[in-house]
Amino acid sequence: MRDSHAATCLSDLVKIIHALSCEELSVSVQELAELIERDSAVLAKVIGAANTLGYNPGGIPITSVAQAIHVIGFARVRTLAMSLLLLEHSGRTTSAEEQREMATLSLCSGLVAQTVATRAGFFDPDQAFVCAALRNFGRLLLSTFLTEEFRTARRIARMSYDDDEACRTIFGLTPLELGFELLHAARLPEIILHAVRSAPPKALQHANWPVRDLVTISTFSLRLCELVMDTTVTAERFHAQVNALAASHQHALPFLGAEIEGILHYAEQKLAQFSRGAGGGSYTRIGVDRLRRRLRGQDLVSPAPASPPADDHLFAALTAVAKTPRHEKAVQLALEGIRHAFHARDVLYCAHDPGLGGFRLEQHVGAFGAALLQRSLFRRDDRNVFGVCVSRRENVLIHDATDQRIAPYLPAWLQRAAAAPKSFILLPVHHRQVAHALILIGWATPRLITLSPEKTSLLRQLLAQLGNSMPGASSTREP
């Protein structure tokens, strides 16, 4: 993810999930109780669920988390709390659709892993729940804190059929890598970290059998639930891909082929049980509905988009630039995409030239740029809108360049040219906090410029891609 943005704004929910993932010896009964009690809604639901026959067949009245731990056990309360936290996360109507879907995916993966571990005779099904639920931790963070970028990555993945590569394009690392780094920083037990990291099978050859089993169960459970949740996978393809998935794990989990339906049925029942205990309603909308449809052999109904689709021209440009190794070609693709997206007359790309000591026009779209090619147009220390854009790395919007109040802040070459744009946007292209180029988007007549959140998000990502593709950008030093 770009820098450590998500790591610096983790919610209390994520912190609690971190702590609840630790082993019993690492968290005392009192500490676990206090963690759960921080969220009054989850506290009430944990106590309510602990009083049900499914968890408390003896019918002992439970009125506190500490008492629940003594009656039904530390591991079960920990799993119950994690489940309800994820359920709470997936049911908040103020959250983005992608965030609710990722929380549901984490919860479903944990429930599947729990039943797979039980049927496999694994010594700790609750630990399998924790590992499988946290294997999706990176995507849960990205969908929560970088929702627009996460949507873009998913659109790229649908075109390229490679989720990891799409995330590398947008965030610089995969969700699994992000999740591992943050969970490692939280000092979770090594056995859990092994299960949530990206490692080739050969790396596990010398690991002990609990580690190998946990990795196998966690990987299988998340992949199965991804297929369950994926609205693009038809019922026919789902059946074929699940069979192939089971066959690929046959050596470690030989019973899978005959028990997939039972495993999914357990997850659906458990999720429905959680939902009823949590008040039902929107909690059942994603997970239970899709599990039931899969069990009936039905296609999923694609949900309505959470927001208007981002601009197709900018998205296509971003995708093309990410796949283009040559910077000059990447710039050309970006300028064409920007021109179509904004219905602009001119788009200019000015890059810093150390020999000239300033910025010169390198590429352009539209007639206005033809007379400016290879000329030094401005310097970083110029006291005009161009200098402000590159020195402060700030976007500049000029709605009416003919306004006399704006004239003192425009370079002479822009004021003198009859064909100069009368309304324009300046966008800095920077790398490691230094602007190496600037893009101008111009129109022939004055206008009120507005940028939608979708366009703003895609522009930011497109500029970052251009900055990263610039030859020697990381080593350039400006005067």
KOLFI-776028 format. One record per residue (C-alpha): residue number from 1; x, y, z. Coordinates in pm, whole numbers. Layout:
% KOLFI-776028
     n       px       py       pz
   NUM        X        Y        Z
...
END
This chain:
% KOLFI-776028
     n       px       py       pz
     1        0        0        0
     2      128      352      -66
     3      367      424      219
     4      201      316      544
     5     -130      496      507
     6     -354      211      624
     7     -112      113      901
     8     -135      464     1051
     9     -514      480     1055
    10     -609      135     1183
    11     -947      136     1351
    12    -1017       -7     1694
    13    -1179     -299     1514
    14     -852     -395     1346
    15     -656     -353     1670
    16     -898     -582     1852
    17     -868     -845     1576
    18     -489     -823     1615
    19     -507     -888     1985
    20     -772    -1157     1960
    21     -549    -1348     1723
    22     -289    -1418     1987
    23     -256    -1748     2168
    24     -416    -1813     2504
    25      -82    -1784     2684
    26      -27    -1438     2533
    27     -361    -1288     2640
    28     -506    -1336     2987
    29     -874    -1391     3060
    30     -900    -1037     3195
    31     -724     -886     2892
    32     -951    -1069     2648
    33    -1258     -962     2845
    34    -1145     -597     2841
    35    -1079     -607     2466
    36    -1428     -736     2394
    37    -1586     -490     2635
    38    -1446     -193     2438
    39    -1726     -237     2183
    40    -2060     -241     2366
    41    -2247     -382     2064
    42    -2006     -674     2027
    43    -1998     -724     2405
    44    -2375     -769     2419
    45    -2370    -1011     2125
    46    -2086    -1222     2272
    47    -2271    -1259     2600
    48    -2599    -1326     2417
    49    -2442    -1594     2197
    50    -2261    -1751     2496
    51    -2600    -1804     2661
    52    -2738    -2006     2368
    53    -2764    -2384     2376
    54    -2512    -2413     2091
    55    -2238    -2278     2316
    56    -2380    -2338     2662
    57    -2582    -2661     2666
    58    -2583    -2665     3046
    59    -2787    -2345     3052
    60    -2560    -2171     3304
    61    -2656    -1800     3311
    62    -2367    -1592     3172
    63    -2355    -1221     3248
    64    -1994    -1122     3171
    65    -1718    -1200     2922
    66    -1492    -1332     3199
    67    -1768    -1572     3306
    68    -1823    -1678     2944
    69    -1452    -1766     2915
    70    -1472    -1983     3227
    71    -1793    -2158     3113
    72    -1738    -2216     2739
    73    -1360    -2175     2712
    74    -1105    -1916     2603
    75    -1066    -2041     2245
    76    -1441    -2048     2177
    77    -1495    -1698     2316
    78    -1202    -1572     2111
    79    -1345    -1724     1792
    80    -1694    -1601     1879
    81    -1566    -1247     1935
    82    -1369    -1244     1609
    83    -1674    -1375     1423
    84    -1902    -1109     1567
    85    -1648     -832     1499
    86    -1627     -935     1134
    87    -2004     -971     1120
    88    -2046     -624     1268
    89    -1799     -493     1008
    90    -1985     -662      724
    91    -2325     -534      832
    92    -2258     -164      874
    93    -2466        5      607
    94    -2238      310      610
    95    -1944       98      491
    96    -1853       49      126
    97    -1990     -261      -43
    98    -1636     -390      -99
    99    -1555     -350      271
   100    -1863     -548      377
   101    -1784     -814      118
   102    -1424     -854      239
   103    -1537     -880      602
   104    -1788    -1147      502
   105    -1520    -1330      303
   106    -1291    -1333      608
   107    -1567    -1467      831
   108    -1677    -1735      582
   109    -1316    -1845      533
   110    -1275    -1887      906
   111    -1594    -2093      937
   112    -1494    -2319      648
   113    -1145    -2368      793
   114    -1295    -2454     1130
   115    -1507    -2737      992
   116    -1231    -2861      757
   117     -991    -2878     1053
   118    -1249    -3066     1259
   119    -1309    -3324      984
   120     -935    -3357      923
   121     -872    -3429     1290
   122     -656    -3117     1324
   123     -572    -3051     1687
   124     -710    -2693     1704
   125    -1007    -2599     1480
   126    -1032    -2256     1646
   127     -674    -2179     1548
   128     -760    -2278     1191
   129    -1050    -2029     1206
   130     -817    -1748     1312
   131     -558    -1824     1042
   132     -808    -1849      755
   133     -996    -1536      864
   134     -671    -1338      886
   135     -542    -1463      551
   136     -780    -1208      395
   137     -668     -935      635
   138     -481     -731      371
   139     -784     -700      143
   140    -1005     -608      438
   141     -768     -319      518
   142     -743     -200      158
   143    -1121     -208      109
   144    -1165      -15      434
   145     -903      259      402
   146     -833      283       26
   147    -1173      197     -115
   148    -1146      379     -449
   149     -802      235     -522
   150     -925     -110     -418
   151    -1211      -81     -669
   152     -966       13     -941
   153     -743     -285     -859
   154    -1043     -518     -879
   155    -1140     -378    -1219
   156     -785     -436    -1345
   157     -794     -788    -1201
   158    -1117     -866    -1390
   159     -943     -767    -1713
   160     -612     -943    -1645
   161     -739    -1238    -1436
   162     -454    -1173    -1191
   163     -556    -1024     -857
   164     -203    -1005     -718
   165      -62     -831    -1024
   166     -348     -579    -1020
   167     -276     -496     -656
   168       96     -462     -728
   169        6     -212    -1000
   170     -200        4     -766
   171      -47      -51     -422
   172      303     -184     -490
   173      243     -511     -305
   174      -15     -787     -279
   175     -288     -800      -11
   176     -125    -1111      137
   177      208     -931      167
   178       40     -631      328
   179     -153     -847      574
   180      158    -1041      670
   181      366     -727      730
   182      104     -570      956
   183       28     -889     1145
   184      400     -954     1185
   185      436     -605     1331
   186      159     -696     1576
   187      381     -987     1694
   188      132    -1264     1637
   189      248    -1621     1705
   190      476    -1770     1439
   191      234    -2052     1361
   192      -32    -1797     1261
   193      217    -1587     1061
   194      318    -1896      861
   195      -46    -1944      761
   196     -100    -1585      644
   197      217    -1536      442
   198      280    -1592       72
   199      523    -1883       46
   200      581    -2148     -223
   201      504    -2510     -127
   202      875    -2597     -120
   203      926    -2348      163
   204      707    -2565      385
   205      878    -2897      317
   206     1079    -2882      640
   207      806    -2721      852
   208      639    -2927     1123
   209      304    -3084     1047
   210       83    -2834     1242
   211      227    -2550     1033
   212      182    -2739      706
   213     -175    -2833      796
   214     -265    -2479      899
   215     -127    -2334      574
   216     -309    -2595      366
   217     -641    -2551      545
   218     -619    -2170      543
   219     -524    -2149      176
   220     -797    -2391       70
   221    -1066    -2224      281
   222     -999    -1873      152
   223     -987    -1989     -210
   224    -1313    -2183     -172
   225    -1487    -1882      -20
   226    -1350    -1655     -293
   227    -1525    -1879     -545
   228    -1843    -1870     -335
   229    -1844    -1490     -323
   230    -1736    -1418     -682
   231    -2040    -1298     -876
   232    -1860    -1348    -1209
   233    -1834    -1726    -1156
   234    -2140    -1903    -1294
   235    -2295    -2203    -1117
   236    -2148    -2437    -1379
   237    -1799    -2289    -1352
   238    -1826    -2287     -972
   239    -1888    -2662     -963
   240    -1594    -2732    -1196
   241    -1351    -2499    -1017
   242    -1443    -2631     -672
   243    -1378    -2987     -790
   244    -1040    -2879     -930
   245     -959    -2700     -604
   246    -1045    -3009     -398
   247     -835    -3228     -629
   248     -535    -2997     -588
   249     -551    -3050     -209
   250     -626    -3421     -229
   251     -283    -3525      -98
   252     -329    -3336      231
   253     -709    -3339      267
   254     -831    -3655       90
   255    -1189    -3623      218
   256    -1261    -3289       47
   257    -1409    -3425     -275
   258    -1695    -3596      -94
   259    -1757    -3331      171
   260    -1747    -2990       -1
   261    -2124    -2957       11
   262    -2135    -3046      380
   263    -1856    -2798      457
   264    -2041    -2516      280
   265    -2367    -2617      446
   266    -2200    -2591      788
   267    -2062    -2245      704
   268    -2406    -2128      587
   269    -2575    -2257      902
   270    -2313    -2104     1129
   271    -2325    -1769      951
   272    -2705    -1767      966
   273    -2683    -1850     1338
   274    -2447    -1557     1394
   275    -2675    -1333     1192
   276    -2982    -1424     1397
   277    -2789    -1361     1716
   278    -2672    -1025     1582
   279    -3019     -914     1485
   280    -3042    -1045     1128
   281    -3129     -786      866
   282    -2846     -670      645
   283    -2603     -913      809
   284    -2740    -1201      602
   285    -2745    -1016      273
   286    -2403    -1105      137
   287    -2269    -1422      296
   288    -2577    -1633      369
   289    -2746    -1548       40
   290    -2445    -1642     -172
   291    -2378    -1963       22
   292    -2740    -2070      -19
   293    -2738    -1998     -390
   294    -2417    -2198     -435
   295    -2565    -2492     -244
   296    -2874    -2480     -469
   297    -2660    -2468     -783
   298    -2785    -2119     -874
   299    -2599    -1829    -1031
   300    -2533    -1532     -805
   301    -2711    -1205     -861
   302    -2451     -932     -913
   303    -2497     -649     -663
   304    -2563     -298     -784
   305    -2245      -90     -790
   306    -2185      101     -467
   307    -2107      418     -663
   308    -2111      536    -1025
   309    -1840      361    -1229
   310    -1513      547    -1260
   311    -1431      711    -1595
   312    -1355      442    -1854
   313    -1099      649    -2045
   314     -892      717    -1733
   315     -924      358    -1620
   316     -812      229    -1959
   317     -518      472    -1954
   318     -417      361    -1605
   319     -429       -5    -1707
   320     -229       59    -2026
   321       35      273    -1848
   322       83        5    -1582
   323      171     -247    -1855
   324      400      -15    -2054
   325      772      -30    -1965
   326      873      270    -2184
   327      812      605    -2015
   328      760      795    -2342
   329      488      553    -2452
   330      331      564    -2106
   331      309      944    -2125
   332      148      927    -2471
   333     -116      680    -2349
   334     -183      891    -2039
   335     -227     1214    -2239
   336     -472     1051    -2481
   337     -674      901    -2199
   338     -685     1233    -2010
   339     -795     1424    -2320
   340    -1088     1190    -2383
   341    -1183     1173    -2015
   342    -1200     1552    -1976
   343    -1308     1642    -2332
   344    -1011     1878    -2332
   345     -869     2062    -2634
   346     -506     2045    -2518
   347     -301     1825    -2287
   348       66     1916    -2232
   349      342     1718    -2060
   350      629     1936    -1936
   351      935     1760    -1789
   352     1231     1900    -1599
   353     1549     1940    -1806
   354     1861     1979    -1587
   355     2052     2124    -1883
   356     1801     2406    -1927
   357     1741     2446    -1557
   358     1367     2446    -1612
   359     1070     2255    -1746
   360     1022     2209    -2121
   361      734     2066    -2321
   362      810     1706    -2417
   363      477     1573    -2544
   364      137     1718    -2618
   365     -207     1643    -2756
   366     -380     1926    -2941
   367     -257     2207    -3167
   368     -151     2456    -2899
   369      156     2259    -2791
   370      316     2248    -3138
   371      470     2598    -3101
   372      605     2522    -2753
   373      797     2199    -2811
   374     1148     2183    -2663
   375     1118     2533    -2515
   376     1194     2607    -2149
   377      855     2722    -2020
   378      902     2774    -1647
   379     1129     2705    -1350
   380     1060     2553    -1013
   381     1114     2886     -835
   382      887     3089    -1067
   383      628     3285     -872
   384      336     3180    -1084
   385       84     2896    -1091
   386      329     2664    -1267
   387      597     2719    -1004
   388      341     2664     -726
   389      230     2337     -885
   390      578     2180     -906
   391      735     2330     -593
   392      445     2245     -363
   393      329     1939     -556
   394      -26     2074     -556
   395     -298     2055     -821
   396     -394     2397     -958
   397     -735     2472    -1114
   398     -772     2793    -1319
   399    -1138     2838    -1412
   400    -1089     3161    -1611
   401     -738     3251    -1732
   402     -875     3577    -1886
   403     -962     3713    -1541
   404     -733     4013    -1480
   405     -686     3907    -1118
   406     -520     3585    -1245
   407     -290     3752    -1502
   408        0     3833    -1262
   409       28     3462    -1181
   410       49     3339    -1540
   411      373     3312    -1745
   412      412     3556    -2033
   413      409     3286    -2303
   414       64     3174    -2185
   415      -77     3529    -2177
   416       54     3629    -2519
   417      -62     3326    -2718
   418     -404     3376    -2875
   419     -461     2999    -2884
   420     -367     2952    -2516
   421     -624     2765    -2304
   422     -868     2992    -2121
   423     -933     2734    -1850
   424     -690     2467    -1731
   425     -575     2221    -1465
   426     -211     2176    -1363
   427     -113     1837    -1218
   428      235     1761    -1074
   429      400     1428    -1163
   430      626     1350     -872
   431      842     1072     -733
   432      980     1057     -379
   433      842     1402     -295
   434     1004     1575     -594
   435      798     1691     -893
   436      978     1592    -1215
   437      701     1687    -1458
   438      370     1866    -1493
   439       57     1794    -1695
   440     -168     2074    -1822
   441     -527     1996    -1920
   442     -672     2291    -2114
   443     -999     2411    -2268
   444    -1056     2683    -2528
   445    -1314     2873    -2321
   446    -1348     2958    -1951
   447    -1545     2706    -1744
   448    -1615     2597    -1390
   449    -1390     2294    -1340
   450    -1519     2015    -1118
   451    -1351     1684    -1040
   452    -1560     1388     -928
   453    -1417     1158     -659
   454    -1382      883     -924
   455    -1181     1106    -1159
   456     -970     1238     -872
   457     -883      887     -753
   458     -793      762    -1100
   459     -590     1075    -1180
   460     -391     1033     -859
   461     -313      672     -948
   462     -227      759    -1309
   463       14     1034    -1200
   464      178      794     -954
   465      229      539    -1231
   466      390      803    -1453
   467      616      914    -1169
   468      727      558    -1102
   469      796      492    -1472
   470     1019      796    -1514
   471     1381      699    -1597
   472     1612      781    -1306
   473     1337      956    -1114
   474     1451      804     -787
   475     1802      940     -827
   476     1727     1280     -983
   477     1828     1579     -772
   478     1676     1915     -857
   479     1853     2252     -829
END
